[in-house]
Amino acid sequence: MESIVLYAVGLLQVWFTPYAKVEESFNLQACHDLLYHGVNLTKYDHFEFPGVVPRTFLGALPVALLSSPILHVFHPSKPVMQICVRSSLWTLSFLAWLYLKRTISALHGRDTSVWFTVVSIVQFHVVFYMVVISLLSFSTIVFRGDTAVLFAPILVTMLAMRQVHMHVIAGG
């Protein structure tokens, strides 16, 4: 039940803060191009406007795919579609959070997972950042070499402290 409250809080944050932060504007534009232009790459903003830094669309692809039925069935306006895209991002983030909560429950018991949920609900910034950039941050680490270099010391530290094992990394 408490997980449903957290999901509702995230949807409310999407509704009350529908606009993009700078960090997510590229991926939001990528979702737009994927949804409205499909495979017609000549229509993508990358090619229409000079100066755009070329990046991969792979991080935005699952969000656009999850949002596409809404576009094709209801044909909402673009501002409403932006809310739908951000709601899809929140849904994917929430599913990852739910997996984390279940892991916490299995390792530390139900009471701990309930408190984890309560803390997640009452801390504005946790849900806010899950709504806007959590998955996009992951795609940044995966698809941009400069952030991979910044992430490397964290990974080495986690390996040295045995917080993560090499077979987990190799297995994805």
N, C-alpha and C positions, 0 to 999 in steps of 0.2 A: 504493500500500500504506500509506504513512504517513498518508494521509487517513482510511483506515479506522480506524487507531489513534486519531486525534483524535475520530472519531465515537463510538467505543467509550468513550473517556474522558468525553465529554459524557453518554452514557447512564448511565455509572456515577455521575456527579455527580447526575443526576436521581434515580437510585435511592437514593443515600445522603443526599440533601437534598431530600426530596419536598415539603416544605412551602413555602408562599408567603412571599415578603418583602412588606413593606408596599407597596412600589412596584407590585407586580403583583397585589395582592389584588383590586382592582376588576376587572381584566381576567380573572382566574381565575374570579371570580364571574360575569362576563359569559359566559365559556365554559360554565360550569355551567348558566346559564339557557338559553343557546342549545341546549345538548345535551339537557337534560331537559325543557324547556318549549316548545321550538320557537318557533312564532309566537304562542303563547298569552301575550301580553304581560301579562295580569292576574296571572300567577303570578310574574313577575319580582320580585326583591327590591326594585327601585326603587319599586315600588308598594306592597309589603307593609310596609316599614320606613320610618318618617319620618326625614328628615335626610340621606338619601343624596344626594350631589351627582349630578345627572343628567349622564350622559356618553354618547357614542356607543359602540355595540358593534362598529363597523366594524373596529377593530383586532383584536378577538377572533374575528371571523367566520372568517377563513381557518384559524386554529388549531382552532376548533370543527369546521369542515368536515372538516379532515384527521383529526380524532379520532373523528368520528361513526361511521364503519364499525365501529370497535372496540366502541363502545357497543351498536350495533344487532345485531352478530353474537354477541358474547360476554357481554353484560350484566354487566360487572364491578361490584364494589362502588364506591362513590364515592371512597374513598381510592385504589384502584387506577386509577380513571378519571382522578384528578388526576395521577397519574404518567404516564398515557397522554397527557393534554393537554400536560404539560410536555415529554414526549418529542416530541410533534408540534411544539411550539415550537422545541425543539432541532433537529429535522430541518430546519425552515425556515431557522433561523439557520445551520446547517451548510451548506445549499445556497448561501446568500449568501456564506459564508466560502469555499466551494469556487470560486465565481465569482471572488472576490478573488484566490485562490491562482492560478487560471489566468491572470488578468490580470497578476499579478506574474511568472509564468513567461514569458508572452509579451513583457513589457517588459524583464525583467532576467535571464531564463534559468532553467533548471531548478534549478540549484544554489541560487539565491536562494529559489525557491519551496519547496524542501525545507527550508532553514533556517527559513523563515517557518513551516512546519508544525511543525518541532521546537520552536521558541519557543512556538508556540500550545499545543502539548501540555504542555510543562513549566511553563508559567505558569498556575497554578490559576485566577487571577481572570479571565483572558481567556475561557476556556470557561465558567466559572461564570456570568459576566454574559451570555454568549450564550445560556445555558440559561434564564436567568430573565427578562431584561427587554429584550433588544436590539430585538426587533420591537415590543415594547410601547412602548419609548422612541420609536421612529419614529412610531408611531401617536399618541403624546402630542404630538410636534412638529406633526404634521399636523392633529390634531383639537382642540388646545387653543391658543387665541389667545395666552395669556400666555407659553408656551414658544416660540411662533413669534416673538414680539417678542425674546426672548432669543437665538434662533437667527439673527435678521436680521443683526447685526453680523458674525457668522462668515461668513455668505453674502456680504456686501458685501466683506469682506476677501479671500475666495477669488476673487471676481470681479476685484477690483483687482489681485491678484497673478497673475491668469490661470491659476489652478489649476482653474477650472471656467469654462465659457463659457455665455452666456445662452441659446444655442440648445439646450444640453443641459437646462437648467432648464425651458425652455418645452416641450420635447419629452417631459419626464417622465423 
